[in-house]
């Protein structure tokens, strides 16, 4: 019998405090107010409903708890979700995003004992001045301690998020930070340039001209600094923003970038599964926790937005995600999935980008050379 392969994502929509640059679906909450058990019951019910609606039995690829700050959720709740998803099939990778303020050796061990295999730590920087600029709750010493304790717990793969482009950030500082994280034993690094989003505190300050910013050329120099350092350290740059020891890339994220289905569960979660005729349906649950809990209490799917994607839209999104990786976009896989030849209406545009050295055409696979990854979004848009 066929199976519906899908990565499973659980959104945990709370943080101790909102960071001024963040536009994720999350709200600040005092830990005592988190409805641990009610949210776990709701997520388990949503899992059952979403799995039942699939065309074939769910075959989970991986499980990822993101947010928000999933490490604020009770470990019994996380464990119950891991056990429930595992009943559909073995999980290759189970990741929990953690903030340094909510992880230590005991908590890391407790997560591992419940089936977690990987922690993704929101370190952002190892400089107090930059952490203060970002409005983070932890300091540099706290970030380093979190990494050490997560690794000391044993049996967990540890990834760190690093942000760059903060005002007055220097390349040597950033390079030293990423070296320090790798020396501690981090095997995966996600590096994001600070972006200013509308609707955030930083967005408001930037609009009023009151947010100190780093010039774009300096941001590009920081990116090159990371790129060179991670290469020297033996890491593979396997996606525009991600580096890993060989073979240690995130299975969960790779499955997104390869265009696999994903089941998003929880308030504010997004999911997308194939439907008929090469199309797919995407849902975005409303970010309204009381409404989410009430719907699932009635065993009804939560309110939110639904979007039907036709085959061509799926192919475009597949190019967008796949071409940002070192393995590239697998055109044959997309043709199989959607019944649409991704080249059909794009041959001339692809050829033009190949001529300019922006795209490598390997027949079944299209890739962007890594030297052009800084402008990958523009290149992919020109292939659309
Ligand atoms: S901790 Fe992470 S998810 Fe929460 S507000 Fe800060 S950046 Fe956003």
Boltz pocket constraint, residues with backbone or C-beta under 6 A from the ligand:
constraints:
  - pocket:
      binder: B
      contacts: [[A, 14], [A, 15], [A, 17], [A, 18], [A, 19], [A, 22], [A, 23], [A, 24], [A, 26], [A, 67], [A, 68], [A, 69], [A, 99], [A, 122]]
      max_distance: 6.0
